[in-house]
């Protein structure tokens, strides 16, 4: 047990039980002397066996509930106040926290929830402790924005009318509507909540499942946007659409923000007055990445001639691309998705990747190809127009061919990598032979090759993201040397800006050291941490909300069990 908690228990126990006090004195002395084994043993003697703690919590809950039920049945006494049900409910929740599968505690929670349906068991939300119209403005109504808004309002009890989402699109999920038609979620959706302690990998709200709502294991962007719209409607979220955030200004330290807004270009009404700034105590940046590809400008370009290429995020459907011969610059999920879809449309393509991503394995499932991607690229390699895979090959320049007849992609071979991939992916990408299909043997390190293509090369080099180019870019600081993304902002342990208190980040751009929260099943676990910080700042009692968020895996405040594998793989 954490020593702070042990000390707190000791202070309350000293007067009640001298043995407990003596045990705590021993534990404190051992800890001060660096004897951690002795500390654990002494503290453990005070705490007792975990099973006893669980049983004690269950008994406390059952006793409290039974007494309240008797009071309700007794017509000669007044019914208990709704808040009286709070303690037995907390006791049952404590038991399930210590032993998630405890059937008695779960049954007690269900019975209490049925008994108190429609009652305000917990305290009414406090009145606003500031004079601003909104408690929170959330920039972006995609997966991160909708998800954190639901946790704020449904779990932590904020007034939905005082939590405003600002979305530049016509409806929630605009980014997903911009996906290429053929693009799919690589993490599988499966509605397993009733049989496990977790829930659908692509869900942003406990109790929901894209697999159930959409009937799809790997939803398309359009499908997932429908799922987000359904959540927003069911949750009565307050969303302002067709609105561009043009600036975020911190008023003074800990006193809120002005969020400057304007109609999205092309939606302005003639003669309309400028939109007034939105005023809020807190701001959550949830604008994401997909609409912010790495810009091919002179200062930021990856290589000369990058501007001659086309970013994969601008493709609406692969089948409508002209021609039948492409060079794809970049590997990993975006590059392999492009290769698979081009091959599926009967188009030849050559992938120039700096890493042999198709055979890379890491401790972090988000830094190696997903099984779904491996399966698809293997299928493409066995098809009539298999992609050509070249790595480690770093593109150094792109230029137009003479007479404007296509493009020349100059690249240099890198150091040959050790083969560490799985047997299946290795076997299939290397069995083409003679370089006709699959993976070609790399050239000598430092030598150059030129790939010619009649079409614009396709850039699959990732995204810069909305933070470093958006309206709040100066309110974050950067410099996480261990981060996969060079544009990842520095954050506190609560995912708050290190230089602008009250400004939080949620979504795929969140990084802590080498840990990247780039998928829904990762970044949703931080929603509760952000919501708790905000709710506490607004004067809410968040103890029960935090317990609930923990129970549904939406409150990850320790990274001990998380493994990162950043570097070339990102």
QUITA-V434402 format. One record per pair of residues at least 12 apart in sequence whose C-alpha atoms are under 6 Angstrom apart, sorted by sequence separation. I is the first residue (numbers start at 1). J is the second residue. D is the distance in whole Angstrom. If there is no record, write none. Layout:
BEGIN
i=I j=J d=D
i=I j=J d=D
END
This chain:
BEGIN
i=27 j=39 d=5
i=189 j=201 d=6
i=247 j=259 d=6
i=477 j=489 d=6
i=478 j=490 d=5
i=92 j=105 d=5
i=189 j=202 d=6
i=247 j=260 d=5
i=262 j=275 d=6
i=397 j=410 d=5
i=477 j=490 d=6
i=10 j=24 d=6
i=246 j=260 d=5
i=396 j=410 d=6
i=27 j=42 d=5
i=245 j=260 d=6
i=246 j=261 d=5
i=395 j=410 d=6
i=396 j=411 d=5
i=27 j=43 d=6
i=245 j=261 d=5
i=395 j=411 d=4
i=507 j=523 d=5
i=244 j=261 d=6
i=260 j=277 d=5
i=394 j=411 d=5
i=191 j=209 d=6
i=244 j=262 d=5
i=259 j=277 d=5
i=394 j=412 d=5
i=23 j=42 d=6
i=243 j=262 d=6
i=244 j=263 d=6
i=258 j=277 d=6
i=259 j=278 d=5
i=393 j=412 d=6
i=191 j=211 d=6
i=243 j=263 d=5
i=244 j=264 d=5
i=258 j=278 d=6
i=393 j=413 d=5
i=190 j=211 d=5
i=243 j=264 d=5
i=258 j=279 d=5
i=392 j=413 d=6
i=393 j=414 d=6
i=476 j=497 d=6
i=528 j=549 d=6
i=189 j=211 d=5
i=242 j=264 d=5
i=257 j=279 d=6
i=325 j=347 d=6
i=327 j=349 d=5
i=328 j=350 d=6
i=330 j=352 d=6
i=331 j=353 d=5
i=392 j=414 d=5
i=65 j=88 d=6
i=257 j=280 d=5
i=324 j=347 d=4
i=325 j=348 d=5
i=326 j=349 d=5
i=327 j=350 d=5
i=328 j=351 d=5
i=329 j=352 d=5
i=330 j=353 d=5
i=64 j=88 d=5
i=256 j=280 d=6
i=324 j=348 d=6
i=325 j=349 d=6
i=327 j=351 d=6
i=256 j=281 d=4
i=332 j=357 d=6
i=475 j=500 d=6
i=20 j=46 d=6
i=137 j=163 d=6
i=139 j=165 d=6
i=140 j=166 d=6
i=141 j=167 d=5
i=256 j=282 d=6
i=319 j=345 d=6
i=528 j=554 d=5
i=529 j=555 d=6
i=61 j=88 d=4
i=135 j=162 d=5
i=136 j=163 d=5
i=137 j=164 d=5
i=138 j=165 d=5
i=139 j=166 d=5
i=140 j=167 d=5
i=528 j=555 d=5
i=134 j=162 d=5
i=135 j=163 d=6
i=137 j=165 d=6
i=189 j=217 d=5
i=525 j=553 d=6
i=188 j=217 d=5
i=525 j=554 d=4
i=526 j=555 d=6
i=61 j=91 d=5
i=142 j=172 d=6
i=188 j=218 d=5
i=415 j=445 d=5
i=483 j=513 d=6
i=525 j=555 d=5
i=526 j=556 d=6
i=61 j=92 d=5
i=141 j=172 d=5
i=142 j=173 d=5
i=414 j=445 d=5
i=482 j=513 d=5
i=483 j=514 d=5
i=525 j=556 d=5
i=413 j=445 d=5
i=482 j=514 d=5
i=185 j=218 d=5
i=413 j=446 d=5
i=57 j=91 d=5
i=58 j=92 d=6
i=184 j=218 d=6
i=185 j=219 d=6
i=412 j=446 d=6
i=413 j=447 d=6
i=184 j=219 d=6
i=356 j=391 d=5
i=412 j=447 d=6
i=494 j=529 d=6
i=184 j=220 d=5
i=355 j=391 d=6
i=412 j=448 d=4
i=494 j=530 d=6
i=340 j=377 d=6
i=348 j=385 d=6
i=350 j=387 d=6
i=354 j=391 d=6
i=355 j=392 d=5
i=411 j=448 d=6
i=57 j=95 d=5
i=83 j=121 d=5
i=349 j=387 d=5
i=350 j=388 d=5
i=351 j=389 d=5
i=352 j=390 d=5
i=353 j=391 d=5
i=354 j=392 d=5
i=411 j=449 d=6
i=82 j=121 d=5
i=83 j=122 d=6
i=346 j=385 d=6
i=351 j=390 d=6
i=353 j=392 d=6
i=354 j=393 d=5
i=340 j=380 d=6
i=353 j=393 d=5
i=354 j=394 d=5
i=410 j=450 d=5
i=54 j=95 d=5
i=352 j=393 d=6
i=409 j=450 d=5
i=179 j=221 d=6
i=343 j=385 d=5
i=409 j=451 d=5
i=408 j=451 d=6
i=177 j=221 d=5
i=408 j=452 d=5
i=176 j=221 d=4
i=177 j=222 d=5
i=407 j=452 d=6
i=407 j=453 d=5
i=58 j=105 d=6
i=406 j=453 d=6
i=406 j=454 d=4
i=176 j=225 d=6
i=388 j=437 d=5
i=389 j=438 d=6
i=406 j=455 d=6
i=515 j=564 d=5
i=388 j=438 d=5
i=389 j=439 d=4
i=390 j=440 d=6
i=514 j=564 d=5
i=386 j=437 d=6
i=173 j=225 d=4
i=514 j=566 d=6
i=147 j=204 d=5
i=172 j=229 d=6
i=360 j=420 d=6
i=361 j=421 d=6
i=360 j=421 d=5
i=359 j=421 d=4
i=170 j=241 d=6
i=169 j=241 d=6
i=170 j=242 d=5
i=166 j=239 d=6
i=168 j=241 d=6
i=169 j=242 d=5
i=164 j=238 d=5
i=165 j=239 d=5
i=166 j=240 d=5
i=167 j=241 d=5
i=168 j=242 d=4
i=164 j=239 d=6
i=168 j=243 d=5
i=167 j=243 d=6
i=168 j=244 d=5
i=484 j=566 d=5
i=484 j=567 d=6
i=484 j=570 d=6
i=305 j=397 d=6
i=303 j=396 d=5
i=304 j=397 d=5
i=305 j=398 d=5
i=303 j=397 d=5
i=305 j=399 d=6
i=335 j=460 d=5
i=334 j=460 d=5
i=326 j=453 d=6
i=328 j=457 d=6
i=329 j=458 d=6
i=327 j=457 d=5
i=328 j=458 d=5
i=329 j=459 d=5
i=330 j=460 d=5
i=329 j=460 d=6
i=330 j=461 d=5
i=180 j=315 d=6
i=180 j=316 d=4
i=181 j=317 d=5
i=180 j=317 d=5
i=145 j=286 d=5
i=144 j=286 d=6
i=136 j=280 d=6
i=135 j=280 d=5
i=138 j=283 d=6
i=134 j=280 d=5
i=135 j=281 d=5
i=136 j=282 d=5
i=137 j=283 d=5
i=138 j=284 d=5
i=139 j=285 d=5
i=140 j=286 d=5
i=132 j=279 d=6
i=136 j=283 d=6
i=139 j=286 d=5
i=140 j=287 d=4
i=309 j=456 d=5
i=311 j=458 d=6
i=312 j=459 d=6
i=132 j=280 d=6
i=139 j=287 d=6
i=309 j=457 d=5
i=310 j=458 d=5
i=311 j=459 d=4
i=312 j=460 d=6
i=309 j=458 d=6
i=310 j=459 d=6
i=294 j=463 d=5
i=293 j=463 d=4
i=294 j=464 d=5
i=292 j=463 d=6
i=293 j=464 d=5
i=292 j=464 d=6
i=292 j=465 d=5
i=289 j=463 d=6
i=292 j=466 d=6
i=289 j=465 d=4
i=289 j=466 d=6
i=288 j=466 d=6
i=287 j=466 d=6
i=186 j=372 d=6
i=364 j=563 d=6
i=364 j=564 d=5
i=364 j=565 d=6
i=367 j=569 d=6
i=284 j=503 d=6
i=282 j=502 d=5
i=283 j=503 d=5
i=284 j=504 d=5
i=285 j=505 d=5
i=286 j=506 d=5
i=284 j=505 d=6
i=247 j=471 d=5
i=248 j=472 d=6
i=246 j=471 d=6
i=202 j=520 d=6
i=201 j=521 d=5
i=144 j=507 d=5
i=148 j=527 d=5
i=152 j=531 d=5
i=156 j=545 d=5
i=155 j=545 d=6
END
